[in-house]
């Protein structure tokens, strides 16, 4: 639990809900009851990290072991980093607020190359040496996993070991070995690493040494330990065997992907030549539809989400997608739960998908065309025709979607300016298709620069230069400037940096350190990315970045990741590279094995869902469907860490609690139905309250005692239902007439003469800033009580007329002249309110 000091500390940073760690379903274990603690570290901000399903899966699997505590830690936002450094405070885990240095393992999830400086920043805030060779016996093991680890060399020096491939079985085995090592009390850190290196999928960078010739070209990656010349990726043969986190933590902060995600398949059979995920996650392994339906039922009930996402690299290819989607909508549409399919290929879309998806609310529609014509799409092994794309766009617009997001890349191998012209032509044709259906229809074209990745057929090709990337982007921008197509793009400089690291080697570690020391953080965020820092860092460390991205590799060149085996053979990748040059398609491996090298046809093989006839969904009882609406007044308190929730976060937490408790709320009509819940006040961030109220509308009458008890079992810590009262249908929704506050200010001096001056005046005007602009409020008639009730305590009563409201902290600041920084020392409690 957070202390009062920690709560005041968090009030000084943006979105304090990122750091409070008391979410519903969080797992806390006493340190004395566990043998091993692993910090699951995500080198990005909380709302990105908690959107990642892999983190939730590992958190669930590891915490199922009674002797192991798996806790989360995320990259602090810059304002939080500043406070940690000012106070010389260590970076802590969320669950037990344990310093990272006191954990046995710090395990980073490395999803992309632009998070590298955040990794160093988190290690520095934890006081853990950057380089594995500099760590002491008492330091935690620092490990990594994730897709960016399939070329781990640029960051190899920072990790004691790296997991290559599926981590669900490897991570528990590593932790078990650490427990045994700790219990034995014998052996050095190096002996532990030698033991762990024998595990499938475990790479110990110190056990391999890159060798360079006189010109600086990589000649070989020499193994230093006998018996392990390369590292083979770990594979979970059947994801059905992996337990799904049905009771996963439910964040307060709105996430980037704020929904319940279920992985319905891992891997892809399409073989797009640019796609690293399609190569490294082979073979395809589908979860059985009955399992997915069961997981959805249970997880929705335990989390309270109202959006269910079916996750896969190509969701439309899932063997039972149509019966599964129809069943999920039949089962959950009555509860206003929407289903989204985020990775649909254009040639897998059908009218059934669109009709099912829009039954509750419309989720976004993105069409990934990748390239502007059929020749270039054959080059990348994406055999879409223009006719396929236009027909799909017509279906989407006709199904009443007003916005289509079109995604394409520039800089693909063998691309010409004519291909860019075709992208412009196709975008215009799609926009014209939309305008024929409705004038409100829109088209956004999102453009990014192609980055060659390791373990793909395009790993040998050159990435276009930064100047060329800008030139091609300008062609698209200029050609579509006066069209109905809105062009959006990723910064070419970010793709340039990503390209340096995606095929880089160990010499880049010094540049990463230098960039971090110069202030590089959050390089994947446009508002924080500074390419000048990176150019200075490369120059300072004697690294030529152009030798990595824009350089074409020969087919017989030694590559930095040659000792990392994804399963797909180099021979197969070379064959695909040659076919790309001839614009030849390779068939989907669902139609027959292509002998890419991943499957051994004994333990490892594709796993497909078996044909499925979904069980009938019970009809809604007539009594429930015809229940008369009812209204209830709920009185509740909001104290402790819950005071750190903003009003929107607090509202979302309450609505999800209603879902978990099975409260039958009424909903509005239209495309985006909303629950009929009215909060009588929006409590300011940081203010505790012992008396708040809301009004809810329900389908039928409730047992108020039972409903309140169910809600209290499912609400987050600090939020408690105190009373529940049925309202008359005709009575208006109560409005707050006045609020009484108690304000504590131990670390501040508030002179009493300021209060005397306030009451001596007939008017006291305050400029209040809102989203709609500035308002001048005369707060003198709004304050009926304002007095010192103790040495370090004030009592304040504020009236609430119609219009803009004044917050107690604004009153204190205006009357006593406090700064925002000083105001964080105020502890404000709302102790009473009067309704009218």
Secondary structure as the mmCIF struct_conf table of DSSP 4:
data_model
#
loop_
_struct_conf.conf_type_id
_struct_conf.id
_struct_conf.beg_label_comp_id
_struct_conf.beg_label_asym_id
_struct_conf.beg_label_seq_id
_struct_conf.end_label_comp_id
_struct_conf.end_label_asym_id
_struct_conf.end_label_seq_id
HELX_RH_AL_P HELX_RH_AL_P1 UNK A 4 UNK A 10
TURN_TY1_P TURN_TY1_P1 UNK A 11 UNK A 12
BEND BEND1 UNK A 13 UNK A 14
HELX_RH_3T_P HELX_RH_3T_P1 UNK A 16 UNK A 18
BEND BEND2 UNK A 19 UNK A 19
STRN STRN1 UNK A 24 UNK A 24
TURN_TY1_P TURN_TY1_P2 UNK A 25 UNK A 25
HELX_RH_3T_P HELX_RH_3T_P2 UNK A 31 UNK A 33
BEND BEND3 UNK A 35 UNK A 35
STRN STRN2 UNK A 36 UNK A 42
BEND BEND4 UNK A 43 UNK A 44
HELX_RH_AL_P HELX_RH_AL_P2 UNK A 46 UNK A 49
TURN_TY1_P TURN_TY1_P3 UNK A 50 UNK A 51
HELX_RH_AL_P HELX_RH_AL_P3 UNK A 53 UNK A 63
TURN_TY1_P TURN_TY1_P4 UNK A 64 UNK A 64
BEND BEND5 UNK A 65 UNK A 65
TURN_TY1_P TURN_TY1_P5 UNK A 66 UNK A 67
STRN STRN3 UNK A 68 UNK A 74
HELX_LH_PP_P HELX_LH_PP_P1 UNK A 75 UNK A 77
HELX_RH_AL_P HELX_RH_AL_P4 UNK A 78 UNK A 86
TURN_TY1_P TURN_TY1_P6 UNK A 87 UNK A 88
HELX_LH_PP_P HELX_LH_PP_P2 UNK A 89 UNK A 91
STRN STRN4 UNK A 92 UNK A 92
TURN_TY1_P TURN_TY1_P7 UNK A 94 UNK A 96
STRN STRN5 UNK A 99 UNK A 99
HELX_RH_3T_P HELX_RH_3T_P3 UNK A 100 UNK A 102
BEND BEND6 UNK A 103 UNK A 104
STRN STRN6 UNK A 105 UNK A 109
BEND BEND7 UNK A 112 UNK A 112
HELX_RH_3T_P HELX_RH_3T_P4 UNK A 113 UNK A 115
HELX_RH_AL_P HELX_RH_AL_P5 UNK A 116 UNK A 125
TURN_TY1_P TURN_TY1_P8 UNK A 126 UNK A 127
BEND BEND8 UNK A 130 UNK A 131
HELX_RH_3T_P HELX_RH_3T_P5 UNK A 132 UNK A 134
TURN_TY1_P TURN_TY1_P9 UNK A 137 UNK A 138
BEND BEND9 UNK A 139 UNK A 139
HELX_LH_PP_P HELX_LH_PP_P3 UNK A 140 UNK A 140
STRN STRN7 UNK A 141 UNK A 145
BEND BEND10 UNK A 146 UNK A 146
HELX_RH_3T_P HELX_RH_3T_P6 UNK A 147 UNK A 151
HELX_RH_3T_P HELX_RH_3T_P7 UNK A 153 UNK A 158
BEND BEND11 UNK A 160 UNK A 160
STRN STRN8 UNK A 161 UNK A 163
STRN STRN9 UNK A 165 UNK A 165
TURN_TY1_P TURN_TY1_P10 UNK A 168 UNK A 169
HELX_RH_AL_P HELX_RH_AL_P6 UNK A 170 UNK A 184
BEND BEND12 UNK A 187 UNK A 187
HELX_RH_AL_P HELX_RH_AL_P7 UNK A 189 UNK A 196
TURN_TY1_P TURN_TY1_P11 UNK A 197 UNK A 198
BEND BEND13 UNK A 199 UNK A 199
TURN_TY1_P TURN_TY1_P12 UNK A 200 UNK A 201
STRN STRN10 UNK A 202 UNK A 203
HELX_RH_3T_P HELX_RH_3T_P8 UNK A 205 UNK A 207
STRN STRN11 UNK A 208 UNK A 212
TURN_TY1_P TURN_TY1_P13 UNK A 214 UNK A 215
BEND BEND14 UNK A 216 UNK A 216
STRN STRN12 UNK A 218 UNK A 223
BEND BEND15 UNK A 225 UNK A 225
TURN_TY1_P TURN_TY1_P14 UNK A 226 UNK A 227
BEND BEND16 UNK A 229 UNK A 230
STRN STRN13 UNK A 231 UNK A 232
HELX_LH_PP_P HELX_LH_PP_P4 UNK A 233 UNK A 233
STRN STRN14 UNK A 234 UNK A 234
BEND BEND17 UNK A 237 UNK A 237
HELX_RH_3T_P HELX_RH_3T_P9 UNK A 239 UNK A 241
BEND BEND18 UNK A 242 UNK A 242
HELX_LH_PP_P HELX_LH_PP_P5 UNK A 243 UNK A 244
TURN_TY1_P TURN_TY1_P15 UNK A 246 UNK A 247
STRN STRN15 UNK A 250 UNK A 250
BEND BEND19 UNK A 252 UNK A 253
HELX_LH_PP_P HELX_LH_PP_P6 UNK A 254 UNK A 255
TURN_TY1_P TURN_TY1_P16 UNK A 256 UNK A 257
BEND BEND20 UNK A 259 UNK A 259
STRN STRN16 UNK A 260 UNK A 263
STRN STRN17 UNK A 265 UNK A 266
BEND BEND21 UNK A 267 UNK A 267
BEND BEND22 UNK A 269 UNK A 270
TURN_TY1_P TURN_TY1_P17 UNK A 273 UNK A 274
HELX_RH_AL_P HELX_RH_AL_P8 UNK A 276 UNK A 280
TURN_TY1_P TURN_TY1_P18 UNK A 281 UNK A 281
HELX_LH_PP_P HELX_LH_PP_P7 UNK A 282 UNK A 282
BEND BEND23 UNK A 283 UNK A 283
HELX_LH_PP_P HELX_LH_PP_P8 UNK A 284 UNK A 284
STRN STRN18 UNK A 285 UNK A 286
HELX_LH_PP_P HELX_LH_PP_P9 UNK A 287 UNK A 288
HELX_RH_AL_P HELX_RH_AL_P9 UNK A 289 UNK A 303
BEND BEND24 UNK A 306 UNK A 306
STRN STRN19 UNK A 307 UNK A 311
TURN_TY1_P TURN_TY1_P19 UNK A 313 UNK A 314
HELX_RH_3T_P HELX_RH_3T_P10 UNK A 315 UNK A 317
BEND BEND25 UNK A 318 UNK A 318
TURN_TY1_P TURN_TY1_P20 UNK A 319 UNK A 320
HELX_RH_AL_P HELX_RH_AL_P10 UNK A 321 UNK A 332
HELX_RH_3T_P HELX_RH_3T_P11 UNK A 333 UNK A 335
TURN_TY1_P TURN_TY1_P21 UNK A 336 UNK A 336
STRN STRN20 UNK A 338 UNK A 340
BEND BEND26 UNK A 342 UNK A 343
HELX_RH_3T_P HELX_RH_3T_P12 UNK A 346 UNK A 348
HELX_RH_AL_P HELX_RH_AL_P11 UNK A 351 UNK A 357
TURN_TY1_P TURN_TY1_P22 UNK A 358 UNK A 360
HELX_LH_PP_P HELX_LH_PP_P10 UNK A 362 UNK A 364
STRN STRN21 UNK A 366 UNK A 370
BEND BEND27 UNK A 371 UNK A 373
HELX_RH_AL_P HELX_RH_AL_P12 UNK A 374 UNK A 379
TURN_TY1_P TURN_TY1_P23 UNK A 380 UNK A 381
HELX_RH_AL_P HELX_RH_AL_P13 UNK A 386 UNK A 398
TURN_TY1_P TURN_TY1_P24 UNK A 399 UNK A 400
STRN STRN22 UNK A 403 UNK A 410
BEND BEND28 UNK A 411 UNK A 411
TURN_TY1_P TURN_TY1_P25 UNK A 413 UNK A 414
HELX_RH_AL_P HELX_RH_AL_P14 UNK A 417 UNK A 437
TURN_TY1_P TURN_TY1_P26 UNK A 439 UNK A 440
STRN STRN23 UNK A 442 UNK A 449
TURN_TY1_P TURN_TY1_P27 UNK A 454 UNK A 455
BEND BEND29 UNK A 456 UNK A 456
TURN_TY1_P TURN_TY1_P28 UNK A 457 UNK A 460
BEND BEND30 UNK A 461 UNK A 461
HELX_LH_PP_P HELX_LH_PP_P11 UNK A 462 UNK A 465
HELX_RH_AL_P HELX_RH_AL_P15 UNK A 466 UNK A 479
TURN_TY1_P TURN_TY1_P29 UNK A 480 UNK A 482
BEND BEND31 UNK A 483 UNK A 484
STRN STRN24 UNK A 485 UNK A 489
HELX_RH_AL_P HELX_RH_AL_P16 UNK A 492 UNK A 502
TURN_TY1_P TURN_TY1_P30 UNK A 503 UNK A 503
HELX_RH_3T_P HELX_RH_3T_P13 UNK A 506 UNK A 508
HELX_RH_AL_P HELX_RH_AL_P17 UNK A 509 UNK A 517
TURN_TY1_P TURN_TY1_P31 UNK A 518 UNK A 519
TURN_TY1_P TURN_TY1_P32 UNK A 523 UNK A 524
BEND BEND32 UNK A 525 UNK A 525
TURN_TY1_P TURN_TY1_P33 UNK A 526 UNK A 528
HELX_RH_AL_P HELX_RH_AL_P18 UNK A 531 UNK A 540
TURN_TY1_P TURN_TY1_P34 UNK A 541 UNK A 542
HELX_RH_3T_P HELX_RH_3T_P14 UNK A 545 UNK A 547
TURN_TY1_P TURN_TY1_P35 UNK A 548 UNK A 548
BEND BEND33 UNK A 549 UNK A 550
HELX_LH_PP_P HELX_LH_PP_P12 UNK A 551 UNK A 554
TURN_TY1_P TURN_TY1_P36 UNK A 555 UNK A 556
BEND BEND34 UNK A 557 UNK A 557
HELX_LH_PP_P HELX_LH_PP_P13 UNK A 558 UNK A 559
TURN_TY1_P TURN_TY1_P37 UNK A 560 UNK A 563
STRN STRN25 UNK A 564 UNK A 565
BEND BEND35 UNK A 567 UNK A 568
HELX_RH_AL_P HELX_RH_AL_P19 UNK A 570 UNK A 581
TURN_TY1_P TURN_TY1_P38 UNK A 582 UNK A 583
HELX_RH_3T_P HELX_RH_3T_P15 UNK A 589 UNK A 591
BEND BEND36 UNK A 592 UNK A 592
BEND BEND37 UNK A 597 UNK A 597
BEND BEND38 UNK A 601 UNK A 603
STRN STRN26 UNK A 607 UNK A 607
HELX_LH_PP_P HELX_LH_PP_P14 UNK A 609 UNK A 611
HELX_LH_PP_P HELX_LH_PP_P15 UNK A 614 UNK A 621
HELX_RH_AL_P HELX_RH_AL_P20 UNK A 622 UNK A 625
TURN_TY1_P TURN_TY1_P39 UNK A 626 UNK A 626
HELX_LH_PP_P HELX_LH_PP_P16 UNK A 627 UNK A 628
STRN STRN27 UNK A 629 UNK A 638
HELX_RH_3T_P HELX_RH_3T_P16 UNK A 640 UNK A 644
BEND BEND39 UNK A 645 UNK A 645
HELX_RH_AL_P HELX_RH_AL_P21 UNK A 647 UNK A 661
TURN_TY1_P TURN_TY1_P40 UNK A 662 UNK A 662
STRN STRN28 UNK A 665 UNK A 665
STRN STRN29 UNK A 667 UNK A 667
BEND BEND40 UNK A 670 UNK A 672
STRN STRN30 UNK A 675 UNK A 675
STRN STRN31 UNK A 677 UNK A 679
BEND BEND41 UNK A 680 UNK A 680
HELX_LH_PP_P HELX_LH_PP_P17 UNK A 683 UNK A 684
TURN_TY1_P TURN_TY1_P41 UNK A 685 UNK A 686
STRN STRN32 UNK A 688 UNK A 699
BEND BEND42 UNK A 700 UNK A 700
HELX_RH_AL_P HELX_RH_AL_P22 UNK A 704 UNK A 714
BEND BEND43 UNK A 715 UNK A 715
HELX_LH_PP_P HELX_LH_PP_P18 UNK A 716 UNK A 716
TURN_TY1_P TURN_TY1_P42 UNK A 717 UNK A 718
STRN STRN33 UNK A 719 UNK A 727
HELX_LH_PP_P HELX_LH_PP_P19 UNK A 728 UNK A 728
TURN_TY1_P TURN_TY1_P43 UNK A 729 UNK A 730
BEND BEND44 UNK A 731 UNK A 731
HELX_LH_PP_P HELX_LH_PP_P20 UNK A 732 UNK A 734
STRN STRN34 UNK A 736 UNK A 744
TURN_TY1_P TURN_TY1_P44 UNK A 746 UNK A 747
HELX_RH_AL_P HELX_RH_AL_P23 UNK A 752 UNK A 760
BEND BEND45 UNK A 762 UNK A 762
STRN STRN35 UNK A 765 UNK A 770
TURN_TY1_P TURN_TY1_P45 UNK A 771 UNK A 772
STRN STRN36 UNK A 773 UNK A 778
HELX_RH_3T_P HELX_RH_3T_P17 UNK A 780 UNK A 782
STRN STRN37 UNK A 783 UNK A 790
TURN_TY1_P TURN_TY1_P46 UNK A 791 UNK A 792
STRN STRN38 UNK A 793 UNK A 799
BEND BEND46 UNK A 802 UNK A 804
HELX_RH_AL_P HELX_RH_AL_P24 UNK A 808 UNK A 816
TURN_TY1_P TURN_TY1_P47 UNK A 817 UNK A 817
HELX_RH_AL_P HELX_RH_AL_P25 UNK A 820 UNK A 823
TURN_TY1_P TURN_TY1_P48 UNK A 824 UNK A 825
STRN STRN39 UNK A 827 UNK A 835
#
